[in-house]
Amino acid sequence: MSKVMVILSLFFAFFFIGFVWLFSDLTDETKNIPFDNSMCGDGSLEGTCSASKPYYCSDGILVERASVCGCLSGLTQNKDSCISKFQTNPKIISLKYILRGEEYNFNYTVYDGMVDYLSELPIYITTNGNGHTSRADFKLKNINQEDQRFLLMPLVVGIQNQARDKEDQARIAISLVQNIEWGKSNKTEFFRDTQIQYSRYPYEVLYDSEGVCGEKSELLAFLLRELGYGVAFFYNLEENHEAIGVKCPIEESWKNSGYCFVETTGPSIITDTEINYVGGLKLESEPQVLFISDGESLSSNLYEYEDAEKLIEIRGA
C-alpha cells in the first residue's frame, strides 16, 4: 500500500471515529431530554416550590414539602403535609385511564368530611344586585369552590407526575373522567319551592365514582383548567346535554368555536362529535359555548384529530 493510501486510510479512520463520537454524544443528550429531571410536570424547576402549595419539585416529581413551601391559609401544617379540617373518614378509590392503548390505575384518597360539607352548601348564587345569573355562573360556582380545590389538587399533581408532556396530561385527565361511571344521584333538593335532582360538586363525583354529563364535565373542566388549558362548556339545549371544550386550533374546533369537543359520559376520541347516544340521539342543535377560563391550546398535530375523522367516516359508511 502506498504512503498516500496509508495517510488517507488513517484520515478516514480518525474522521469516522470522531463522527461516531460526536453523533453518539448528541444522540445521548437528545435521548435525555424527555427524562430530564430538572423540571416537574407543572413546569416547576428542580429544587423549587410549585405554585400549588405545599408541592416541591424533587427529581422531576412533585412531592409535599410544607416545611419549605408552606401551606395555604386555613390549613394546618403537619410536618411536610398541609391538613384540611375536612379530611375526615378517608376512603381509597381506584381511578383508571387509558393512554395510547395501555390501561393504567392509581389509587386516590377521598374524604367523607368534604362530601358532608359540600352537600350542605346553598345552591343559590349571590347576584351582586343585578338579579341575573347564567348557566356559566352556576358552573363556576361549583368549579371554584375553594375548600374543595385543596382536596382536588392532589389529583392534578398526580396527573402531572404521571406524564411530563402537557398533551399527555390532558389525555390522562380526559380518559380518567370518561372512565368514571355514569349515574344520577339519589338525592334531591329544593330550589325556589321546586324539588330538583341534586347536582354534585366535582369532588363528590370522585367520591361517589359516578356522575351525569354536567357533573362529570365540571370535574374535567377543573382538571384541564388546573393543568393550564383554556376551557369552555358546550351545552346543547334541545338535547339537554353538556360536554367540555378544550382550546385548540380553530380548524379542529367544533363549530369554529376555538374549542375541541370532548365527551365526558364515556370513553370517546377528542373531537368526535358524531357520537350515537342512548336511543339513537345525536347532537344536532347549535351548542351554547360557556367560557370558563383562558389558557394553553392543544397543538395542531394531535393524532386524535385524524382518528376521530376516520371513526366518523366508518360510522357513515
Secondary structure by P-SEA (a helix, b strand, c coil): ccaaaaaaaaaaaaaaaaaaaaaaaaaaaaaaccccccccccccccccccccccccccccbbbbccccccccccccccccbbbbccccbbbbbbbbbbcccbbbbbbbbbbaaaaaaaaaccccccccccccccaaaaaaaaaaaaaaaaaaaaaaaaaaaacccaaaaaaaaaaaaaacbbbbbcbbbbcccccccccccaaaaaaaccccaaaaaaaaaaaaaaabbbbbbbbbccccbbbbbcccccccccccccbbbbbccccccccccccccccccccccbbbbbbcbbbbbbccccaaaaaaaaaaaaaac
